[in-house]
Amino acid sequence: MVSQQIECEESGRIVTVTSSSARSIKLTPSFKGGEMCKNGVLNGVDYNGEFCISVGEVLPIKRQRFMINGIKRLVNTKGQHIGYTLIVAKLNKSSMFLFPFLNYSRPYYRWKTDFMNCFNSTEDNPNEVALYLWYKYSASIEMEEFEEKIKKHPQYVETIDVDQYHVLYKFSIPTRYYEDYKLIIQGKYSRISEIAKERILDFHSAKNNSPLYKILNRDPSRREKMEKELDISISESDELHDPFYEEEERYLNKYNIPALKISKW
């Protein structure tokens, strides 16, 4: 966990930014008066000009840097607005459906702490068949030990230092899952093998009543729910999840954090 407090001298307000995961940051307290919106979407928060952060900016927290790609209101269990969640990375379909093919478990890959996202290609190599795991990098003993373990993975190919704060680990696709890999990128989630389905569900600890299970098995209850929500008719042969959009599954160079592109805060 990385945390920092910023004191606003004029108002005396203490703004706290806390990153317990590489994918999101908690910003407190709430400050509705300083919310900035673009096309009706929350795009930034301005604490009377003393602390301000917007989507697209890079937020420094101690020695780390986080590029903010989204902001949403943070509420407690009582539904009270207590602050904001700054979204750094949003898990894509590769993380849900392809990542499990590398075997092992979520804890093995530091899913809840340093893992950010999974991609099936990069902007520089858009046509290759591989998996890239994107991680928040920190100079720590834990990270060194993790890298040593990753490099012993049977599918490991190489490490790519994309910037000072992030790293990509490249892996090949296990032969046994290659056909399943191709079906998934075609959006044919329910057509993959039973072994592949079991691997995905086991990796995410998903039960038989979970959305993931219902997607992989074209569950009738999910189809009925989607028909009501979308007010459309869905064929029994149709997949029950969005298509696999390649632009969301590719690592783009714009994700890199340039050395000089940081917020003044």
Helices and strands as residue ranges (DSSP letters): E 2-7, E 14-21, E 24-28, G 32-34, E 35-38, E 41-47, E 51-54, E 58-61, E 64-67, E 70-75, E 81-87, H 93-93, I 94-98, G 99-102, G 107-109, E 115-119, E 121-122, E 131-136, H 141-150, E 156-163, E 166-171, G 175-177, H 178-185, G 189-191, H 194-203, H 211-216, H 220-230, H 246-249, E 250-251, G 253-255
